[in-house]
Amino acid sequence: MTESASEALHILKLCVGAESVEDLIAWQKAHFGNGSAVHITRMWPKRAEEVLAGGSLYWVIKGVILARQRILELQPVTGADGVTRCAFVLDKNVIRTEAVPRRPFQGWRYFPASDAPPDLRKSAAREEPLPRELQAMLSEIGLR
C-alpha cells in the first residue's frame, strides 16, 4: 500500500564525521554553497516513488536523530570506479528535529512517517541546544 504525502516514507542515515547539526550545515555549505546538497549512497531505494512523495533524509548525529532534509530527487551517479550509485538530492535547508536516540547501523534505512520525530519549533531551533546526552536521556523517558 502506498503512503500519502502526509505519511511519506523517509530515509534514515548516519551522519558520519559530524559532531553536531552545525557541523553538517558547515560541511554542506563548504561543498555545495547555497545550492541543494547531494548525498551519494551505494544502494538505490526500491521504494523510490514513496520516498519522492514528500520524504526527507533524517540525520543521526552521534547516536541521536537531530535533523532532516527534504529529498528533492534521486539521480544515478557513476563513480570513477565505474559503479553506478544513488545521489540523494536534498533541500539546502536543514530542519532540526526533536532528539531521538538511535543505535548505529550501516547504510540507510526506510523510516516511516509514524516513527519520525517532530520538527523543533522555529524559536527552539534558534536557542542554544541542550547537550546531546541530555537530549537523548529526555527522549528516552518521553520528555522530548
Backbone bond lengths (Angstrom), bond angles and torsions (degrees), N, CA, C in turn:
res aa  C-N    CA-C-N  psi(-1)  N-CA   C-N-CA  omega(-1)  CA-C   N-CA-C  phi
1 M - - - 1.455 - - 1.525 108.09 -
2 T 1.320 117.06 134.69 1.453 122.55 -178.90 1.517 109.84 -85.79
3 E 1.330 115.37 137.11 1.456 120.22 178.81 1.513 109.88 -84.43
4 S 1.321 118.38 150.10 1.459 122.12 176.63 1.521 109.30 -75.96
5 A 1.343 116.44 170.67 1.465 120.51 179.65 1.522 111.18 -59.71
6 S 1.348 117.12 -33.17 1.460 119.21 179.11 1.524 110.89 -71.47
7 E 1.322 116.60 -21.50 1.459 122.22 177.05 1.523 108.63 -115.94
8 A 1.309 115.38 47.14 1.466 121.22 -176.44 1.523 110.90 -60.22
9 L 1.309 114.42 156.09 1.446 121.11 174.25 1.526 107.47 -93.35
10 H 1.313 116.02 125.24 1.459 121.78 -176.89 1.527 109.87 -104.55
11 I 1.317 114.80 173.90 1.454 123.29 176.27 1.530 107.41 -120.08
12 L 1.319 116.61 138.13 1.466 122.70 177.46 1.518 107.89 -112.30
13 K 1.334 117.38 130.52 1.465 121.58 -174.35 1.521 109.91 -143.70
14 L 1.339 116.01 139.59 1.463 120.14 173.20 1.519 108.98 -72.00
15 C 1.305 116.37 140.21 1.459 122.75 177.15 1.531 107.02 -101.79
16 V 1.322 115.15 79.38 1.458 121.89 -173.39 1.532 110.52 -67.52
17 G 1.312 115.71 133.03 1.461 121.39 176.85 1.513 114.47 93.86
18 A 1.320 118.01 -16.37 1.464 120.58 179.38 1.527 110.19 -89.92
19 E 1.296 115.08 138.86 1.463 121.37 176.18 1.527 111.60 -95.35
20 S 1.341 116.26 -19.14 1.464 120.70 -175.04 1.524 109.55 -158.69
21 V 1.320 115.99 170.80 1.460 121.15 175.08 1.529 109.15 -62.32
22 E 1.313 116.48 -36.23 1.460 120.58 179.08 1.532 110.90 -60.99
23 D 1.339 117.40 -38.46 1.466 121.31 175.95 1.526 110.69 -60.94
24 L 1.330 116.83 -45.56 1.462 121.61 179.27 1.525 110.15 -59.51
25 I 1.326 116.69 -48.21 1.466 121.37 -179.14 1.528 110.73 -61.73
26 A 1.323 117.14 -45.08 1.470 121.12 -179.42 1.524 111.02 -63.65
27 W 1.337 117.32 -43.20 1.459 120.75 -179.85 1.525 110.76 -62.55
28 Q 1.338 116.37 -45.66 1.457 119.53 -179.54 1.524 111.24 -65.12
29 K 1.311 117.31 -40.19 1.471 120.45 179.23 1.529 110.25 -63.77
30 A 1.344 117.44 -40.51 1.464 121.47 179.72 1.529 111.31 -66.10
31 H 1.324 117.46 -34.47 1.464 120.72 -176.18 1.525 114.39 -93.32
32 F 1.338 117.46 -27.14 1.461 119.87 -174.18 1.524 113.64 -124.48
33 G 1.332 117.99 1.21 1.459 120.42 -178.51 1.511 110.43 63.04
34 N 1.321 115.87 -135.65 1.464 120.45 -178.93 1.524 112.50 -97.93
35 G 1.337 117.05 8.70 1.461 120.46 -179.99 1.509 112.11 -88.79
36 S 1.321 114.81 -171.58 1.461 121.38 177.90 1.528 109.81 -64.24
37 A 1.302 115.64 144.99 1.466 121.13 175.06 1.522 108.08 -87.74
38 V 1.320 116.38 155.26 1.460 121.61 178.49 1.518 107.86 -129.74
39 H 1.332 115.66 133.06 1.455 120.71 174.63 1.528 107.47 -123.16
40 I 1.327 116.27 120.98 1.459 120.94 -176.97 1.527 109.36 -98.35
41 T 1.321 114.41 132.82 1.455 121.00 179.69 1.526 109.35 -133.28
42 R 1.297 115.88 158.24 1.463 120.66 -173.95 1.519 112.88 -70.02
43 M 1.310 117.71 -41.28 1.467 121.39 -172.57 1.523 112.16 -99.67
44 W 1.322 115.55 141.65 1.464 122.80 176.14 1.531 108.10 -90.05
45 P 1.339 118.40 132.41 1.474 119.51 179.39 1.532 111.37 -64.03
46 K 1.325 116.33 127.26 1.462 120.82 176.18 1.528 110.63 -69.45
47 R 1.313 115.74 -23.71 1.470 121.54 -179.62 1.528 110.38 -104.24
48 A 1.339 115.93 40.59 1.470 122.33 -174.88 1.519 112.53 -56.77
49 E 1.311 117.34 -40.41 1.465 120.22 -178.40 1.530 111.16 -59.97
50 E 1.316 116.39 -41.53 1.469 120.64 179.00 1.532 111.16 -68.06
51 V 1.325 116.16 -39.29 1.468 120.59 179.34 1.528 110.23 -65.07
52 L 1.339 116.30 -40.36 1.465 120.68 -178.15 1.528 113.18 -76.48
53 A 1.313 117.89 -4.91 1.469 122.29 179.10 1.524 110.69 -89.12
54 G 1.340 116.80 39.14 1.463 120.57 176.76 1.511 114.71 108.84
55 G 1.323 118.02 11.71 1.462 120.97 -177.97 1.524 113.60 -75.85
56 S 1.310 114.85 160.94 1.459 123.04 177.06 1.514 109.80 -126.65
57 L 1.306 116.03 158.68 1.458 121.84 171.11 1.527 105.86 -96.60
58 Y 1.326 116.58 116.78 1.470 122.10 178.86 1.516 108.03 -92.77
59 W 1.327 116.77 128.81 1.465 123.16 -177.20 1.520 111.48 -96.41
60 V 1.325 116.08 128.29 1.469 123.20 173.06 1.522 106.23 -99.04
61 I 1.322 116.12 115.20 1.463 122.17 -178.54 1.517 108.59 -115.41
62 K 1.345 115.34 117.78 1.466 121.77 179.80 1.533 111.49 52.84
63 G 1.328 117.00 43.29 1.457 122.15 174.98 1.510 116.18 82.93
64 V 1.341 117.30 11.36 1.466 120.34 -178.56 1.533 109.25 -138.31
65 I 1.337 117.14 131.28 1.467 120.07 172.79 1.526 106.19 -69.92
66 L 1.343 116.27 123.95 1.465 120.05 -176.12 1.527 113.77 -129.69
67 A 1.344 117.77 -15.06 1.463 118.99 -174.22 1.519 110.22 -158.77
68 R 1.336 114.17 166.83 1.456 120.75 176.21 1.523 109.33 -147.29
69 Q 1.327 114.08 159.37 1.454 121.75 173.28 1.515 107.67 -137.77
70 R 1.328 116.15 136.21 1.461 120.79 179.94 1.529 109.44 -66.33
71 I 1.322 117.11 136.99 1.464 122.43 177.13 1.519 107.62 -87.30
72 L 1.340 116.01 117.23 1.458 121.59 -177.30 1.523 112.33 -87.14
73 E 1.330 115.64 -39.97 1.463 119.97 178.85 1.519 110.48 -164.44
74 L 1.307 115.13 167.57 1.461 122.90 175.28 1.521 106.90 -118.48
75 Q 1.330 116.50 133.45 1.459 120.43 -178.52 1.523 109.66 -130.66
76 P 1.337 116.90 139.66 1.470 118.83 173.09 1.532 109.35 -74.93
77 V 1.324 116.73 137.62 1.458 122.92 179.07 1.518 107.60 -133.85
78 T 1.317 116.44 129.80 1.462 120.33 178.46 1.515 108.63 -102.47
79 G 1.331 116.07 123.65 1.450 121.97 -178.93 1.515 112.19 -79.26
80 A 1.327 116.52 173.66 1.464 122.70 178.18 1.527 111.35 -59.59
81 D 1.340 116.31 -23.49 1.472 120.90 179.58 1.533 112.63 -83.93
82 G 1.345 116.65 0.70 1.454 120.85 178.82 1.516 114.80 84.17
83 V 1.328 117.65 1.21 1.465 122.10 -178.79 1.537 109.40 -89.95
84 T 1.329 115.47 131.30 1.459 120.49 177.68 1.518 109.36 -84.97
85 R 1.310 115.45 131.33 1.461 123.04 -179.58 1.527 109.61 -124.42
86 C 1.324 116.24 177.78 1.461 122.39 179.67 1.523 109.87 -107.46
87 A 1.317 115.88 127.05 1.471 121.07 175.15 1.527 108.02 -102.30
88 F 1.329 115.65 118.26 1.462 120.79 171.97 1.519 106.22 -83.08
89 V 1.322 117.53 115.74 1.462 121.80 175.98 1.526 105.72 -91.11
90 L 1.335 115.34 119.82 1.466 121.64 -171.48 1.521 111.89 -111.63
91 D 1.308 115.75 147.90 1.454 121.11 171.48 1.521 107.93 -58.19
92 K 1.324 117.61 142.50 1.466 120.19 -178.32 1.528 112.53 -67.86
93 N 1.334 116.97 -20.97 1.463 120.43 -178.73 1.521 111.07 -79.40
94 V 1.320 115.90 123.89 1.458 122.71 175.52 1.526 106.28 -95.52
95 I 1.320 116.44 119.93 1.464 122.26 -177.70 1.522 108.37 -102.67
96 R 1.312 116.05 121.69 1.465 120.31 178.82 1.527 109.57 -74.28
97 T 1.320 114.33 143.05 1.464 120.72 178.92 1.521 109.25 -119.39
98 E 1.308 114.47 167.67 1.457 118.10 171.23 1.520 107.73 -63.35
99 A 1.305 116.17 147.35 1.470 121.91 -176.39 1.525 110.72 -76.29
100 V 1.335 115.19 129.47 1.461 121.31 176.94 1.525 107.46 -135.42
101 P 1.337 118.30 121.97 1.465 120.08 179.75 1.526 111.12 -64.22
102 R 1.322 115.01 146.80 1.468 120.50 178.70 1.519 109.03 -146.78
103 R 1.317 116.35 131.66 1.473 120.66 178.48 1.527 109.91 -70.38
104 P 1.337 116.69 154.45 1.465 120.05 179.15 1.532 112.00 -64.11
105 F 1.322 115.31 152.29 1.459 122.96 176.96 1.515 107.10 -155.79
106 Q 1.311 116.45 166.10 1.460 120.45 179.07 1.516 109.73 -100.86
107 G 1.322 115.55 149.98 1.457 120.73 176.99 1.511 111.37 70.74
108 W 1.313 116.30 -139.23 1.455 121.52 177.05 1.528 108.45 -131.22
109 R 1.313 115.50 166.31 1.463 121.76 -179.36 1.531 108.89 -132.91
110 Y 1.336 116.08 147.19 1.464 118.84 168.28 1.519 107.07 -66.02
111 F 1.329 115.97 146.78 1.460 121.49 -174.08 1.527 107.79 -139.94
112 P 1.345 117.72 100.02 1.463 119.93 -177.77 1.531 112.03 -64.06
113 A 1.323 115.27 148.38 1.467 120.98 -179.45 1.525 111.34 -56.18
114 S 1.326 117.32 -32.38 1.469 120.23 -179.11 1.531 112.37 -64.73
115 D 1.327 117.90 -22.15 1.468 121.98 178.85 1.520 113.31 -95.98
116 A 1.320 117.31 -11.48 1.465 121.44 -173.80 1.526 111.52 -73.68
117 P 1.341 116.49 136.83 1.464 119.09 177.62 1.521 110.47 -72.12
118 P 1.327 116.88 151.98 1.461 119.58 178.01 1.528 111.18 -69.20
119 D 1.317 114.77 154.72 1.457 120.16 173.78 1.525 108.95 -68.30
120 L 1.329 115.13 150.32 1.469 119.15 174.31 1.522 108.92 -71.88
121 R 1.318 116.02 150.02 1.463 119.47 172.24 1.523 108.14 -60.09
122 K 1.317 117.42 147.88 1.468 120.62 -179.08 1.521 111.35 -56.10
123 S 1.325 117.83 -38.67 1.469 119.91 179.86 1.526 110.64 -68.47
124 A 1.324 117.63 -36.13 1.466 121.00 179.36 1.520 111.09 -69.71
125 A 1.334 117.24 -31.57 1.463 120.67 -179.98 1.520 111.10 -66.80
126 R 1.336 117.66 -24.22 1.467 120.95 179.69 1.524 112.16 -88.84
127 E 1.332 116.93 -14.02 1.456 120.62 180.00 1.522 110.80 -74.33
128 E 1.314 116.45 160.06 1.468 121.35 174.83 1.530 107.37 -64.22
129 P 1.337 118.13 123.67 1.473 119.21 -177.22 1.524 111.65 -69.42
130 L 1.336 114.47 150.49 1.463 119.97 173.58 1.523 108.16 -68.49
131 P 1.311 117.63 154.22 1.468 119.00 174.56 1.531 110.22 -55.90
132 R 1.327 116.56 142.07 1.463 123.25 -175.17 1.527 112.03 -53.47
133 E 1.326 117.34 -41.48 1.468 120.68 -178.53 1.524 110.55 -64.04
134 L 1.334 117.23 -40.12 1.458 121.29 178.83 1.528 110.08 -67.70
135 Q 1.345 117.57 -41.10 1.462 120.85 176.64 1.528 110.36 -57.94
136 A 1.319 116.28 -44.81 1.472 121.02 -178.80 1.524 110.68 -64.13
137 M 1.339 116.73 -43.59 1.476 119.53 -179.75 1.523 111.16 -64.46
138 L 1.316 117.86 -42.38 1.460 120.77 179.06 1.527 111.08 -63.54
139 S 1.334 115.62 -39.69 1.464 120.17 178.74 1.530 110.52 -64.75
140 E 1.319 117.90 -40.83 1.460 121.56 -178.93 1.525 112.40 -61.61
141 I 1.322 117.34 -32.32 1.460 119.78 179.79 1.522 112.35 -97.09
142 G 1.354 116.02 9.19 1.464 120.17 175.07 1.505 115.13 83.59
143 L 1.312 118.92 19.30 1.460 122.26 179.81 1.525 111.05 -113.95
144 R 1.308 116.96 48.57 1.462 120.06 -179.28 1.467 108.04 -62.18
